[in-house]
Amino acid sequence: EILEELSKNNKLQGKVQVLDHHKTYDNPKYTKYDFVKIKLKDNKGLCCGTSLFYEYLKENNYINPNPEIDEFVELTRQHDTWEWKNIYNNEKSRELAILFESLGYNGYIELITEKLKQQNKSFEFSPLEKTLINNRKKLIEDKCKIYETKVHYQTILGMKAGILFIDYDYRNEIAEYFRENNYDMDFVMMISLDRDVVSYRSVKDNISVRVVAEHFGGKGHDKAATNPISNNQFLDIINTLTSIQ
C-alpha cells in the first residue's frame, strides 16, 4: 500500500529509492515500481541492506570507496546473511556484530564513523574494542545456558518449533547455540518483548523459516526471518501458540 501511495505522490516522485534484499519482496507486485530495486545476490553472495546501500552510493558517486569501507561492508554482509558461518568461518564478522550489540545504535554509529574516516586501509579492532567483544562473548555464553532451560516446544505449520522469550540482541547467538548442540527442533521462534518483534532462525538445514514469518505477516530469508508485532498482539500470539498445529 505504501509503494502504491508513493508512486502516485507527485511531490515524492524521483525522491524515493527503495532497496531490499528479502526473498519475500522478489515479486512483480513490488518490483513493478521503477523506484524499487530488489536484489538477492551479487558476485560476492547474498546481499544485505548495507551492501545494497553501499552499491547505490558508489554508483551515484556519493561516496569515495576505500579498502577499509569495502572490508567493513563485507563483514556486515557476511554476518547479516550468515555467510560468516556457513561459508567463510569468519570470526571477525561475528565480532563486528558483537561490538554493535555491546555499544548500541548510537555508540556503534559514532565509533564506526570515526574508524572509517581514518582510512587505515584495513578494518581492525583496537585493544579496548577487543576487550568489549570478549566480555560480550562470555555474557552470550552465559545467556545461552540460561535460555536453553526456558524453551517451550510447539508444532507450527507441521514443524517442531522451540519457542522462548529473549532479549533481542541475543537472537542470532541463541539460534547458533541450538544448532551447534543439535537440539531437537526444526527452528527456533524467539519473542522479544524489548523490540516488539518475533525472530525466526532455522536449526535444521532443510527448514525455511521465511514461510513461518510470512504466515504471521512477516518477511525474511529461508534461514532467518522476522515479523514485527505491537504490544497488544503478544497475548494473541501466546493464545495462538497453545493451539496451532
C-alpha positions as MATLAB code, in Angstrom:
seq = 'EILEELSKNNKLQGKVQVLDHHKTYDNPKYTKYDFVKIKLKDNKGLCCGTSLFYEYLKENNYINPNPEIDEFVELTRQHDTWEWKNIYNNEKSRELAILFESLGYNGYIELITEKLKQQNKSFEFSPLEKTLINNRKKLIEDKCKIYETKVHYQTILGMKAGILFIDYDYRNEIAEYFRENNYDMDFVMMISLDRDVVSYRSVKDNISVRVVAEHFGGKGHDKAATNPISNNQFLDIINTLTSIQ';
ca = [
       0.000    0.000    0.000;
       2.838    2.398    0.818;
       4.566    1.757   -2.515;
       1.322    2.475   -4.344;
       0.907    5.770   -2.468;
       4.492    6.754   -3.227;
       4.002    6.062   -6.922;
       1.030    8.456   -7.029;
       2.519   11.272   -4.953;
       3.825   13.964   -7.302;
       5.923   15.622   -4.583;
       7.798   12.382   -3.833;
       8.305   11.094   -7.367;
      12.001   10.890   -8.111;
      12.912   11.466   -4.456;
      12.459    7.959   -3.066;
      14.568    4.863   -3.709;
      13.582    1.545   -2.122;
      16.315   -1.094   -1.758;
      15.597   -4.556   -0.400;
      17.243   -7.979   -0.310;
      14.498  -10.185    1.151;
      13.117  -13.034   -0.924;
       9.617  -12.133    0.247;
       9.706   -8.965   -1.872;
      11.173  -10.515   -5.037;
       7.725  -10.328   -6.552;
       6.273   -8.387   -9.529;
       3.757   -6.635   -7.281;
       6.711   -4.858   -5.659;
       9.253   -4.709   -8.492;
       6.772   -3.129  -10.911;
       7.626    0.280   -9.455;
      10.628    1.934  -11.081;
      11.889    3.256   -7.723;
      12.051   -0.242   -6.175;
      15.157   -2.394   -6.506;
      15.090   -5.905   -5.089;
      18.419   -7.710   -5.284;
      19.024  -11.017   -3.533;
      22.572  -11.825   -4.704;
      25.629  -10.283   -6.315;
      29.083  -11.550   -7.212;
      30.046  -11.772   -3.516;
      26.991  -13.721   -2.393;
      23.713  -12.864   -0.706;
      23.025   -9.151   -0.379;
      22.155   -7.200    2.747;
      20.842   -3.689    3.351;
      24.322   -2.285    3.946;
      25.798   -3.797    0.790;
      22.893   -2.572   -1.346;
      23.151    0.943    0.055;
      26.928    0.979   -0.442;
      26.461   -0.123   -4.041;
      23.896    2.654   -4.543;
      26.244    5.297   -3.069;
      29.122    4.201   -5.304;
      27.013    4.012   -8.463;
      25.799    7.572   -7.914;
      29.201    8.977   -6.879;
      28.009    9.886   -3.384;
      30.986    8.222   -1.722;
      34.651    7.589   -2.399;
      35.206    3.902   -1.652;
      38.370    2.693    0.031;
      39.641   -0.710    1.245;
      38.573   -0.083    4.851;
      34.965    0.716    3.903;
      34.964   -2.227    1.496;
      36.008   -4.565    4.306;
      33.513   -3.095    6.781;
      30.640   -3.576    4.324;
      31.739   -7.127    3.518;
      31.998   -8.044    7.207;
      28.498   -6.647    7.733;
      27.153   -8.517    4.708;
      28.645  -11.821    5.824;
      27.070  -11.583    9.256;
      23.656  -10.463    8.038;
      23.478  -13.340    5.554;
      25.181  -15.763    7.980;
      27.834  -16.497    5.341;
      30.431  -15.714    8.008;
      29.485  -19.079    9.495;
      28.208  -21.141    6.573;
      30.913  -20.257    4.037;
      33.834  -18.262    5.418;
      34.024  -19.205    9.109;
      34.986  -15.554    9.593;
      35.078  -14.792   13.317;
      35.908  -11.150   12.587;
      32.480  -10.678   11.047;
      30.819  -12.097   14.137;
      32.978   -9.904   16.362;
      31.872   -6.795   14.489;
      28.248   -7.719   15.202;
      29.124   -8.357   18.852;
      30.716   -4.896   19.033;
      27.477   -3.402   17.706;
      25.478   -5.242   20.354;
      27.867   -4.021   23.043;
      27.697   -0.354   22.049;
      24.103    0.011   20.853;
      22.986    2.005   17.818;
      24.318    5.458   18.675;
      27.624    4.304   20.137;
      28.253    1.977   17.207;
      27.487    4.614   14.570;
      29.780    7.128   16.280;
      32.632    4.643   16.615;
      32.424    3.208   13.094;
      32.104    6.650   11.521;
      35.346    7.752   13.176;
      37.129    4.497   12.285;
      36.183    4.776    8.611;
      37.257    8.419    8.465;
      40.782    7.410    9.444;
      41.227    5.400    6.226;
      43.776    2.962    7.641;
      43.380    0.652    4.621;
      42.415   -2.178    6.960;
      39.455   -2.548    9.285;
      40.849   -3.630   12.656;
      39.717   -3.617   16.285;
      41.549   -1.655   18.954;
      42.598   -3.346   22.244;
      39.651   -1.706   24.030;
      37.237   -2.911   21.362;
      38.635   -6.435   21.651;
      38.047   -6.299   25.397;
      34.432   -5.265   24.853;
      33.992   -8.083   22.344;
      35.491  -10.751   24.609;
      33.400   -9.623   27.582;
      30.301   -9.804   25.425;
      31.199  -13.306   24.236;
      31.301  -14.506   27.827;
      27.938  -12.879   28.524;
      26.456  -14.552   25.421;
      27.682  -17.948   26.572;
      26.093  -17.452   29.988;
      22.822  -16.217   28.458;
      22.526  -19.209   26.125;
      22.883  -21.618   29.057;
      20.027  -19.817   30.801;
      17.785  -19.635   27.747;
      18.151  -23.326   26.937;
      16.241  -24.139   30.133;
      13.274  -21.977   29.123;
      12.330  -23.450   25.722;
       8.690  -24.333   25.044;
       8.066  -26.778   22.188;
       5.122  -26.488   19.816;
       4.187  -27.652   16.323;
       3.780  -24.797   13.831;
       2.879  -25.471   10.198;
       3.897  -29.085   10.669;
       7.349  -28.225   12.003;
       8.736  -28.532   15.515;
       9.438  -25.101   16.953;
      11.420  -24.187   20.025;
       9.773  -21.066   21.426;
      11.159  -18.729   24.039;
      11.162  -15.118   25.180;
      14.551  -13.436   24.750;
      16.382  -10.140   24.690;
      16.522   -9.176   21.009;
      20.310   -8.750   20.873;
      20.891  -12.458   21.544;
      18.680  -13.850   18.766;
      21.444  -14.976   16.405;
      23.713  -16.406   19.070;
      20.891  -18.403   20.684;
      19.900  -19.933   17.365;
      23.501  -20.887   16.617;
      23.810  -22.407   20.085;
      20.803  -24.657   19.433;
      22.151  -25.621   16.025;
      25.648  -26.469   17.244;
      24.278  -28.541   20.119;
      21.862  -30.498   17.892;
      18.678  -29.538   19.698;
      15.564  -31.482   18.711;
      13.755  -28.683   16.878;
      13.295  -27.599   13.272;
      13.539  -23.908   14.033;
      13.590  -21.505   16.951;
      10.931  -18.819   17.420;
      12.185  -16.006   19.645;
       9.785  -13.419   21.042;
      11.500  -10.180   22.045;
       9.482   -8.015   24.394;
      12.134   -5.295   24.258;
      11.703   -4.752   20.495;
       8.122   -5.885   19.801;
       9.357   -8.437   17.280;
       9.453  -12.191   16.713;
      12.621  -13.607   15.163;
      12.832  -16.996   13.449;
      16.010  -18.966   12.781;
      16.295  -22.391   11.187;
      18.034  -25.060   13.244;
      17.876  -27.791   10.603;
      19.298  -27.131    7.133;
      16.185  -28.173    5.194;
      13.814  -25.836    7.064;
      12.643  -22.468    5.712;
      11.548  -20.044    8.417;
      10.504  -17.492    5.819;
       7.215  -19.328    5.315;
       6.588  -19.212    9.063;
       7.267  -15.479    9.253;
       5.037  -14.834    6.236;
       2.299  -16.874    7.909;
       2.384  -14.374   10.772;
       2.601  -11.350    8.461;
       6.380  -11.006    8.372;
       9.222  -11.377    5.885;
      12.739  -12.678    5.582;
      15.092  -15.302    4.233;
      14.904  -19.082    4.320;
      17.266  -19.314    7.301;
      16.358  -16.083    9.120;
      13.115  -14.144    9.194;
      11.052  -11.870   11.398;
       7.711  -10.237   11.954;
       7.105   -7.075   13.971;
       4.177   -7.008   16.375;
       2.592   -4.442   18.639;
       2.384   -4.938   22.383;
      -1.293   -5.847   22.353;
      -0.589   -8.660   19.874;
       1.694  -10.583   22.209;
      -1.234  -12.100   24.091;
      -2.867  -13.132   20.818;
       0.349  -14.875   19.761;
       0.605  -16.752   23.040;
      -3.008  -17.895   22.726;
      -2.372  -18.977   19.145;
       0.756  -20.933   20.046;
      -1.159  -23.078   22.502;
      -3.433  -24.410   19.776;
      -1.732  -24.088   16.368;
      -0.713  -27.279   14.551;
];
